[in-house]
Amino acid sequence: MELRHLRYFTTVAREHSFTRAAEKLNIAQSPLSRQMRELEEELGATLFERPSRPLRLTAAGRFFNEHALQILQRADELRITTRRFGDAGRRQFFIGFVGSALYGGLPEVVRGFRTHYAGLEVVLVEMSTVEQMAALKEGRIDVGFGRIRFDDPAIRREVIAEETLLVALPPDHPLLGAEGVAFRDISAEPLVLYPKSPRPSYADQVLSFYRDRGCIPVIAQEVHELQTALGLVAAGVGIALVPQSVRHLHRDDVAYRPLLEPTITSPLIMSYRASDTSAEVTQIFGLIQHLYPPLEAARG
């Protein structure tokens, strides 16, 4: 019995069909069926009820599926953890982040982490929250910093901050005379929305603020990057809603005013594999706790 047999079996069990499982595995149905019969012969147990549509597992099949999934998960964890050491024994630690995280405390966290692990190569990779979830499960990154809440039992999430939002305005906008801006005062303003893709993203958070208040946003343009959005704001194309940490990005041609509604916030979330109990993840989380007191944790 090999790991590939377990992967074949769990795919058939998940799809409830040899045909669909063969498509998922990119193999022909006939050899897949043959391998499953050989697996049953090796185990001395019938794993599938025949005939049945949709395909159902026997009691032995359900038992085998449960433990096969655990074995495959442990094998993936072993592969991911071993990959951390990199080529020729060089230890590596990959951090995924959304662009706006760089304007807050993330650079300070990374500096402290590099100091503590001087022999560790720390690699920063910009990617959306959606991309981070896939990269974590595939072992391409070790920690991610994003803004979208996802429910996935394989991923643990820590809400490290709830950032209030600012309105980014062009330098000649009438609202610059106010210390703060109410949402009703900007709800009809042309909006520069980012990121355009992939979705869901921070853009969907912004749209939800309009939807929750019964407003229809006037989208002037959708762009991929925060910097591009601010450039369009400077050009007078529209306004943009940005996390508070973006105020550290000083531009002479863009002004910021706080939104007066305290409930309009965007979370900054640290994500990592639920199975990862490494000292590196513990260390980076400890640095975050010092930087963002008090920490609002959302474990699970």
Long-range contacts (C-beta under 8 A, 24 or more apart in sequence): 1-39, 1-42, 3-71, 3-72, 3-75, 5-35, 5-39, 6-68, 6-71, 6-72, 7-72, 8-32, 8-35, 8-36, 8-39, 9-36, 9-39, 9-47, 9-64, 9-65, 9-68, 10-65, 10-68, 10-69, 10-72, 12-36, 12-48, 12-55, 13-57, 13-61, 13-65, 16-54, 16-55, 16-56, 17-54, 17-55, 18-55, 73-275, 76-139, 77-273, 77-275, 79-139, 80-138, 80-139, 80-273, 81-276, 81-278, 83-139, 84-142, 84-278, 86-121, 90-121, 91-119, 91-120, 91-121, 92-120, 92-121, 92-122, 92-123, 93-117, 93-120, 93-121, 93-122, 93-123, 93-142, 93-143, 93-280, 94-123, 94-125, 94-135, 94-140, 94-141, 94-142, 94-143, 95-122, 95-123, 95-124, 95-125, 95-141, 95-142, 95-143, 95-144, 95-145, 96-125, 96-126, 96-127, 96-131, 96-132, 96-135, 96-136, 96-141, 96-143, 96-144, 96-145, 96-146, 97-124, 97-125, 97-126, 97-127, 97-144, 97-145, 97-146, 98-126, 98-127, 98-128, 98-129, 98-145, 98-146, 98-147, 98-202, 99-126, 99-225, 99-226, 99-227, 100-147, 100-202, 100-226, 100-242, 100-243, 100-245, 100-246, 101-145, 101-146, 101-245, 101-268, 103-243, 103-245, 103-246, 103-247, 103-248, 103-249, 104-161, 104-163, 104-243, 104-245, 104-248, 104-268, 105-245, 105-288, 105-291, 105-292, 106-145, 108-291, 109-284, 109-287, 109-288, 109-291, 112-287, 113-280, 113-283, 113-284, 113-287, 116-283, 117-280, 117-283, 120-280, 128-195, 128-198, 128-201, 129-200, 129-201, 129-269, 129-271, 130-198, 130-199, 130-200, 130-201, 131-198, 132-271, 133-271, 136-271, 136-272, 136-273, 137-273, 142-272, 142-273, 142-276, 142-278, 142-280, 142-281, 143-270, 143-271, 143-272, 143-281, 143-284, 144-270, 144-271, 144-272, 145-268, 145-269, 145-270, 145-271, 146-268, 146-269, 146-271, 147-201, 147-202, 147-205, 147-243, 147-266, 147-267, 147-268, 147-269, 148-200, 148-201, 148-202, 148-204, 148-205, 148-269, 149-267, 149-269, 149-298, 150-271, 151-300, 153-274, 154-273, 154-274, 154-275, 155-271, 155-272, 155-273, 155-274, 156-271, 156-272, 156-273, 156-274, 156-299, 156-300, 157-269, 157-270, 157-271, 157-298, 157-299, 157-300, 158-269, 158-270, 158-271, 158-285, 158-288, 158-295, 158-297, 158-298, 158-299, 159-267, 159-268, 159-269, 159-296, 159-297, 159-298, 160-268, 160-269, 160-270, 160-288, 160-292, 160-295, 160-296, 161-267, 161-268, 161-292, 161-296, 162-265, 162-266, 162-267, 162-268, 162-296, 163-243, 163-244, 163-245, 163-265, 163-266, 163-267, 163-268, 164-244, 164-258, 164-259, 164-262, 164-264, 164-265, 165-241, 165-242, 165-243, 165-244, 165-258, 165-259, 165-264, 165-265, 165-266, 166-241, 166-242, 166-243, 166-244, 166-246, 166-247, 166-256, 166-257, 166-258, 166-259, 167-239, 167-240, 167-241, 167-256, 167-257, 167-258, 167-259, 168-229, 168-230, 168-233, 168-239, 168-240, 168-241, 168-242, 168-246, 168-254, 168-255, 168-256, 169-233, 169-239, 169-254, 169-255, 169-256, 169-257, 170-233, 170-234, 170-235, 170-236, 170-239, 170-253, 170-254, 170-255, 171-234, 171-252, 171-253, 171-254, 171-255, 172-236, 173-239, 173-255, 175-257, 176-255, 176-257, 178-257, 179-257, 179-258, 180-257, 180-258, 180-259, 180-260, 181-257, 181-258, 181-259, 181-260, 182-259, 182-260, 182-261, 183-209, 183-213, 183-259, 183-260, 183-261, 183-264, 184-213, 186-239, 187-213, 187-215, 187-217, 188-215, 188-218, 189-218, 189-238, 189-239, 190-218, 190-219, 190-220, 190-237, 190-238, 190-239, 191-217, 191-218, 191-219, 191-220, 191-238, 191-239, 191-240, 191-241, 192-220, 192-221, 192-222, 192-223, 192-229, 192-232, 192-233, 192-237, 192-238, 192-239, 192-240, 193-217, 193-219, 193-221, 193-222, 193-223, 193-229, 193-240, 194-222, 194-223, 194-224, 194-225, 194-226, 194-228, 194-229, 194-240, 195-223, 195-224, 195-225, 195-226, 196-222, 196-223, 196-224, 197-224, 202-266, 205-266, 206-241, 209-241, 209-264, 230-254, 243-268, 269-298
